[in-house]
Amino acid sequence: MSKDFRTELLSVVNGIVDMLVEKNRKYGNSALDPIRIFSRADPLEQIKVRLDDKLSRLRALQADEDEDVIQDLLGYLVLYEVARKRLKGTEK
């Protein structure tokens, strides 16, 4: 792997990490630990709904100026993987 590729890759991945940490600061841990007032769906199902919403916006080209749908999709996929691993860790 070339150093340039690794640097580019780390830049993109670190940007996603920074975005997720900032959103967690702003909104709390709502994706991985939802408050479940109305919905009883587990975090994996809730993240799937958010992914569907983002994909719908992408398909309809309805992204807001301050929204990066691709970054959000990548972020939700990372959160999905974290939630999936947490769930696997509780299944023994």
C-alpha positions as CSV (number, residue, x, y, z in Angstrom):
1,M,0.0,0.0,0.0
2,S,1.4,3.3,-1.0
3,K,1.9,6.0,1.7
4,D,-0.3,8.4,-0.3
5,F,-3.2,5.9,-0.4
6,R,-2.8,5.2,3.3
7,T,-2.8,9.0,4.1
8,E,-5.9,9.6,2.0
9,L,-7.7,6.6,3.6
10,L,-6.8,7.8,7.1
11,S,-8.0,11.3,6.3
12,V,-11.4,10.1,5.1
13,V,-11.8,7.6,8.0
14,N,-10.7,10.1,10.6
15,G,-13.1,12.6,9.2
16,I,-16.0,10.2,9.7
17,V,-14.8,9.5,13.3
18,D,-14.7,13.3,14.0
19,M,-18.2,13.7,12.5
20,L,-19.6,10.9,14.6
21,V,-17.9,12.1,17.8
22,E,-19.3,15.7,17.1
23,K,-22.8,14.4,16.4
24,N,-22.6,12.3,19.6
25,R,-21.7,15.4,21.5
26,K,-24.6,17.3,20.0
27,Y,-27.3,14.7,20.1
28,G,-26.2,12.2,22.7
29,N,-25.8,8.6,22.0
30,S,-29.2,8.4,20.3
31,A,-28.1,5.9,17.6
32,L,-26.6,3.3,19.8
33,D,-28.6,4.0,23.0
34,P,-32.0,5.4,21.9
35,I,-34.3,6.7,24.6
36,R,-37.2,4.6,23.2
37,I,-40.1,6.8,24.1
38,F,-42.2,5.9,21.1
39,S,-40.3,3.2,19.2
40,R,-39.2,0.0,20.9
41,A,-37.0,-1.0,17.9
42,D,-33.5,-2.0,18.8
43,P,-30.5,0.2,17.7
44,L,-29.8,-2.0,14.6
45,E,-33.4,-1.5,13.3
46,Q,-33.3,2.2,14.1
47,I,-30.0,2.7,12.2
48,K,-31.5,0.8,9.2
49,V,-34.4,3.3,9.2
50,R,-31.9,6.2,9.2
51,L,-30.0,4.5,6.4
52,D,-33.2,4.2,4.4
53,D,-34.0,7.8,5.0
54,K,-30.6,8.9,3.8
55,L,-30.7,6.7,0.7
56,S,-34.2,8.1,-0.1
57,R,-32.7,11.6,0.0
58,L,-29.8,10.6,-2.2
59,R,-32.1,9.0,-4.7
60,A,-34.4,12.0,-4.8
61,L,-31.5,14.5,-4.8
62,Q,-33.0,16.2,-1.7
63,A,-29.9,16.8,0.4
64,D,-29.8,20.1,2.3
65,E,-26.9,22.5,1.8
66,D,-25.5,21.7,5.3
67,E,-25.9,18.0,4.8
68,D,-23.4,15.5,3.3
69,V,-25.6,12.5,2.6
70,I,-22.6,10.3,1.7
71,Q,-20.7,11.2,4.9
72,D,-23.9,10.5,6.9
73,L,-24.4,7.1,5.2
74,L,-20.8,6.2,5.9
75,G,-21.3,7.3,9.5
76,Y,-24.5,5.3,9.9
77,L,-22.8,2.2,8.5
78,V,-20.0,2.6,11.0
79,L,-22.6,3.0,13.8
80,Y,-24.4,-0.1,12.5
81,E,-21.2,-2.1,12.7
82,V,-20.6,-0.9,16.3
83,A,-24.2,-1.8,17.3
84,R,-23.9,-5.2,15.6
85,K,-20.6,-6.0,17.5
86,R,-22.2,-4.9,20.8
87,L,-25.1,-7.2,20.1
88,K,-22.8,-10.1,19.3
89,G,-20.9,-9.4,22.5
90,T,-24.1,-9.9,24.6
91,E,-25.1,-13.1,22.9
92,K,-23.3,-16.0,24.6
